[in-house]
Amino acid sequence: MVRVTVPVPGRSYEVTIGSGVLADAGRDVASVAGGTVAFVISDAAVAELWFGPLAASLQDAGLSAVLLTVADGEEAKSLDAYGVLLRQLAGREAHRDDPILALGGGAVGDVAGFVASTYMRGVPFVQLPTTLTSQIDAAIGGKTAVNLPEGKNLVGTFAQPRAVLADLDVLKTLDERAYRSGLAEMAKYALTLDAELLAMLEAGPGPVIARDPAVLEDVIARCVRAKAAAVGADERDAGARLVLNYGHTLGHALERLDAFAGRSHGEAIAVGMVFAARVAASRGAGADLTARTLRLLASLGLESAGDLPPTEEILGALRMDKKFRGRVRFVLLEDVGRPTIAEDVTDDEIRAVLREMGAGA
């Protein structure tokens, strides 16, 4: 078992990574939050597998558990779903010291965190991520949000959890597509911040793909340390933390155009990283950056493009990015391990690279 501290000034917390973490979740929740009732937000499929063991652990620690279910995936992240959860909490007379637990993937964590940060102006919140994407990325850092039809994550808060409890055993139940989606976020860390992780994956990703628990504990901890350092240096995404958005600018635009129902988050981010590598290459980045990115993603079973929407539709979606300020902001690489923020990428550059990747007009 590994514990990684997220050093947010004044409210640092720990990410616990290991097998069997859910079995001790009650003790860990009780140690960081008060209350007598834990409100567990989850989707039906995850709850069927893991709510029972979690509820038993909470009961052993003196907390009763109430399950509040949401739709699967991005459908959970709507203002309507947010409002329903608030009404359910109020109807059950949830108190200010009763914790909210997010049991699920990144979408569940986003909406549960938003609810926790706003109900009664804030109640204790604990993340129990059940996907690879959420264990290495989404559950850490305090971003909460719901979507609008106009764009992804446009309504939300910065609100850090009291703890993150990542049980490796839950990853065994993920279907192949969901697991590989998380590998895209792992590739992001490798390309931007962790040269040793990149070398490990390039040497042979077999143990990671096979979900070897010992290997997963190590690589997940590496990703968490990278994110923890970025969050500690820049909690509100104004500087150093921006590099964690590598591949996400185009990726989020593709998710919006797919109405959050086509590509998975990781699949969209993989396309976004290839796009960013091509833009960087057109500006003189390392000669093999694009080829290296393509090889890495292929070795992890991720497509590099697929069918893309029309270019002008993509440009319109890019302008709805939260960080749009007259120009679209991209994270680019001067070479692997050397991220930089570019705010001068022109529409013509974007069009040219999208055409290279097969997008129509």
C-alpha positions in Angstrom: 0.0 0.0 0.0 1.2 3.5 -0.9 0.2 6.8 0.5 0.9 10.0 -1.5 0.3 13.5 0.0 -1.3 16.2 -2.1 0.3 19.3 -0.6 -2.4 21.9 -1.0 -1.6 24.8 1.4 -3.7 24.6 4.5 -5.6 21.5 3.6 -3.3 18.7 2.5 -4.7 15.2 2.2 -3.6 11.7 1.4 -4.2 9.5 -1.6 -4.1 5.8 -0.5 -3.3 3.3 -3.2 -3.4 -0.5 -2.8 -5.4 -3.7 -2.8 -8.2 -4.0 -0.2 -8.4 -0.3 0.4 -12.2 -0.4 0.4 -12.2 -2.8 3.3 -10.7 -0.1 5.5 -12.6 2.8 4.0 -14.9 3.2 7.0 -11.9 3.7 9.3 -10.3 6.2 6.9 -13.5 8.1 6.3 -14.2 8.4 10.0 -10.7 9.7 10.6 -11.1 12.6 8.2 -14.8 13.4 8.6 -17.4 13.5 11.3 -21.1 12.9 11.1 -23.2 9.8 11.6 -24.4 9.2 8.0 -22.3 8.8 4.9 -24.1 9.7 1.7 -22.6 7.5 -1.1 -23.1 8.8 -4.6 -22.6 6.2 -7.3 -24.1 4.8 -10.5 -26.1 1.6 -10.4 -23.5 -0.7 -12.0 -20.7 0.3 -9.6 -23.0 0.3 -6.6 -24.1 -3.2 -7.3 -20.5 -4.4 -7.1 -19.0 -2.2 -4.3 -21.6 -0.4 -2.2 -22.2 -3.5 0.0 -18.6 -3.9 1.1 -18.3 -0.2 1.5 -21.4 0.1 3.6 -20.2 -2.8 5.8 -16.9 -1.0 6.4 -18.6 2.3 7.2 -20.9 0.5 9.7 -17.9 -1.0 11.4 -16.6 2.6 11.9 -19.9 3.8 13.3 -21.3 5.4 10.1 -24.6 4.4 8.4 -24.5 4.5 4.6 -27.2 5.9 2.3 -26.9 5.3 -1.4 -27.8 8.0 -3.9 -27.6 6.8 -7.5 -26.9 8.8 -10.7 -26.8 7.9 -14.4 -23.8 6.3 -15.8 -21.0 8.4 -17.3 -21.3 12.0 -18.5 -25.1 11.8 -18.1 -24.5 12.2 -14.4 -22.9 15.6 -14.9 -26.0 17.8 -15.6 -27.6 20.6 -13.7 -30.7 18.4 -13.4 -28.8 15.6 -11.8 -27.1 18.0 -9.5 -30.4 19.5 -8.4 -31.9 16.0 -7.7 -29.0 15.1 -5.5 -29.3 18.3 -3.5 -33.0 17.7 -3.0 -32.3 14.1 -1.9 -29.8 15.3 0.7 -32.2 17.9 2.0 -35.1 15.4 2.1 -33.0 13.1 4.2 -31.9 15.9 6.5 -28.2 15.6 5.7 -26.2 17.6 8.2 -23.2 19.8 7.6 -20.8 17.2 9.1 -22.2 14.2 7.2 -19.7 13.2 4.6 -20.4 12.7 0.9 -18.5 9.8 -0.7 -18.0 9.5 -4.5 -17.9 5.9 -5.4 -17.3 5.7 -9.1 -15.3 7.1 -12.0 -14.5 10.7 -12.9 -18.1 11.7 -13.8 -19.4 10.5 -10.4 -16.5 12.2 -8.7 -17.2 15.5 -10.5 -20.9 15.7 -9.7 -20.5 14.4 -6.1 -17.7 16.9 -5.4 -19.8 19.7 -6.8 -22.7 18.7 -4.6 -20.4 18.4 -1.6 -18.8 21.8 -2.2 -22.2 23.6 -2.4 -24.7 21.8 -0.1 -24.9 23.8 3.1 -21.9 25.8 1.7 -19.7 22.7 1.9 -19.7 19.3 3.6 -16.8 16.7 4.0 -16.0 14.9 0.8 -14.1 11.7 0.1 -13.2 10.2 -3.3 -13.3 6.4 -3.8 -12.4 6.2 -7.5 -13.2 3.0 -9.3 -11.7 3.6 -12.7 -8.1 3.9 -13.8 -8.8 7.4 -15.1 -10.2 8.6 -11.8 -7.5 6.9 -9.7 -4.6 8.5 -11.5 -6.2 11.8 -12.5 -9.8 12.9 -12.0 -10.2 12.1 -8.3 -7.1 14.2 -7.3 -6.9 17.9 -7.3 -10.3 19.3 -6.2 -11.9 20.1 -9.6 -15.6 19.5 -9.5 -18.1 20.3 -12.3 -21.1 19.5 -14.3 -21.6 20.0 -18.1 -23.8 22.4 -20.1 -25.0 21.6 -23.6 -22.5 24.3 -24.7 -19.5 22.6 -23.2 -17.9 20.3 -20.8 -17.2 21.2 -17.1 -18.5 24.8 -17.5 -20.2 24.9 -14.0 -18.2 23.8 -11.0 -15.9 24.7 -8.1 -12.4 24.0 -6.8 -13.0 21.9 -3.6 -10.4 19.5 -2.3 -11.5 16.1 -0.9 -10.6 15.1 2.6 -9.0 11.9 1.2 -8.8 9.8 -1.9 -9.0 6.0 -1.4 -7.9 4.1 -4.5 -8.5 0.3 -4.3 -6.6 -1.6 -7.0 -9.0 -4.5 -6.8 -11.9 -2.6 -8.4 -9.8 -2.2 -11.6 -10.2 -6.0 -12.2 -13.9 -5.4 -12.9 -13.4 -2.7 -15.6 -14.2 -3.6 -19.2 -11.3 -3.4 -21.6 -12.4 -0.1 -23.2 -12.8 1.7 -19.9 -9.4 0.5 -18.7 -7.6 1.5 -21.9 -9.3 4.9 -21.5 -7.3 5.4 -18.3 -4.1 4.4 -20.1 -4.5 7.6 -22.2 -4.2 9.6 -19.0 -1.2 7.5 -18.0 0.4 8.3 -21.4 -0.2 12.0 -20.7 1.9 11.9 -17.5 4.6 9.9 -19.3 4.9 12.3 -22.2 4.8 15.5 -20.1 6.2 14.9 -16.6 7.7 11.4 -16.0 10.5 10.3 -18.3 11.0 7.1 -16.3 7.4 6.1 -16.7 7.6 6.8 -20.4 10.7 4.6 -20.6 8.9 1.9 -18.7 5.9 1.9 -21.0 8.1 2.1 -24.1 10.1 -0.9 -23.0 7.0 -3.0 -22.7 3.5 -2.1 -21.4 2.5 -5.7 -21.0 2.3 -5.8 -17.2 0.3 -2.6 -17.1 -2.1 -3.8 -19.8 -2.5 -7.1 -17.9 -3.3 -5.2 -14.7 -0.5 -6.7 -12.6 -1.3 -5.4 -9.1 2.3 -4.8 -8.1 3.1 -2.9 -11.3 -0.2 -0.9 -11.1 0.5 0.2 -7.5 3.8 1.6 -8.7 2.7 3.3 -11.9 -0.5 4.7 -10.3 1.5 6.1 -7.5 3.9 7.7 -10.0 1.0 9.4 -11.8 -0.5 10.6 -8.5 2.8 12.0 -7.3 3.1 14.0 -10.6 -0.4 15.3 -10.3 0.0 16.1 -6.5 3.1 18.2 -7.2 1.3 20.1 -9.9 -1.8 20.7 -7.8 0.4 21.7 -4.8 2.1 24.3 -6.9 -1.0 25.6 -8.7 -4.3 24.6 -7.1 -6.5 26.7 -9.3 -5.1 25.9 -12.7 -3.4 29.3 -13.4 0.2 28.2 -14.1 2.1 24.9 -13.5 -1.0 22.8 -13.3 -2.0 23.7 -16.9 0.4 21.1 -18.3 -2.0 18.4 -17.0 -4.4 19.6 -19.7 -2.1 18.1 -22.4 -4.4 16.6 -25.1 -7.5 17.9 -23.3 -8.3 21.0 -25.3 -9.1 19.2 -28.5 -10.2 16.1 -26.4 -12.9 18.1 -24.6 -14.1 19.6 -27.9 -14.4 16.1 -29.4 -16.4 14.9 -26.4 -18.8 17.8 -26.7 -19.3 17.2 -30.4 -19.9 13.6 -29.7 -22.6 14.7 -27.2 -20.6 12.9 -24.5 -21.7 9.6 -25.9 -19.2 8.7 -28.7 -15.5 8.5 -27.8 -14.6 7.8 -24.2 -12.7 10.5 -22.4 -9.4 8.7 -22.8 -10.0 8.0 -26.5 -10.7 11.7 -27.1 -7.6 12.7 -25.1 -5.5 10.3 -27.1 -6.6 12.1 -30.3 -5.9 15.4 -28.6 -2.3 14.4 -27.7 -1.6 13.3 -31.3 -3.0 16.7 -32.5 -0.8 18.6 -30.0 2.3 16.6 -31.1 1.6 17.4 -34.8 1.1 21.1 -33.9 4.4 21.1 -32.0 6.2 19.3 -34.8 5.0 21.9 -37.3 6.6 24.5 -34.9 10.0 22.7 -34.8 9.6 20.3 -31.8 11.6 17.2 -31.5 11.7 15.4 -34.8 10.3 12.1 -33.6 7.7 13.5 -31.2 4.7 12.6 -33.3 6.0 9.2 -34.2 6.9 8.4 -30.6 3.4 9.5 -29.4 1.8 7.4 -32.1 3.9 4.3 -31.1 3.1 4.8 -27.4 -0.6 5.1 -27.9 -0.7 2.2 -30.3 1.1 0.0 -27.8 -1.6 0.9 -25.2 -4.4 0.0 -27.7 -5.5 3.5 -28.3 -6.5 4.9 -31.7 -4.7 8.1 -32.9 -7.6 9.7 -34.8 -10.6 7.8 -36.0 -13.5 9.7 -37.6 -13.2 13.4 -36.9 -16.0 16.0 -37.1 -15.8 18.7 -39.7 -13.0 21.2 -39.0 -15.2 24.2 -38.6 -17.3 22.4 -36.0 -14.2 21.5 -34.1 -13.0 25.2 -34.2 -16.4 26.3 -32.8 -16.2 23.7 -30.0 -12.6 24.8 -29.1 -13.8 28.3 -28.6 -16.1 27.1 -25.8 -13.1 25.8 -23.8 -13.1 27.3 -20.3 -9.6 28.8 -20.9 -10.5 30.5 -24.2 -9.3 34.1 -24.2 -9.5 35.3 -27.8 -7.2 32.4 -28.8 -7.4 28.8 -27.9 -4.8 27.8 -25.4 -2.9 24.5 -26.0 -0.3 22.6 -24.0 2.4 21.6 -26.4 5.7 19.7 -26.0 9.0 21.1 -27.1 10.0 17.5 -26.7 8.9 14.7 -24.4 9.1 15.9 -20.8 9.3 19.6 -21.9 5.7 20.9 -21.8 4.9 24.6 -22.6 1.8 26.7 -22.8 0.9 28.1 -26.2 -1.6 30.8 -26.6 -0.7 31.8 -30.1 -1.8 28.8 -32.1 -3.8 30.2 -35.1 -7.0 28.9 -36.6 -5.0 28.3 -39.8 -2.5 26.1 -37.9 -5.4 24.2 -36.3 -7.1 23.7 -39.7 -3.9 22.4 -41.3 -3.2 19.8 -38.6 -6.8 18.7 -38.6 -6.7 18.2 -42.4 -3.5 16.1 -41.9 -5.5 14.0 -39.4 -8.3 13.4 -41.9 -10.9 16.0 -40.8 -13.1 17.4 -43.5 -14.0 21.1 -44.0 
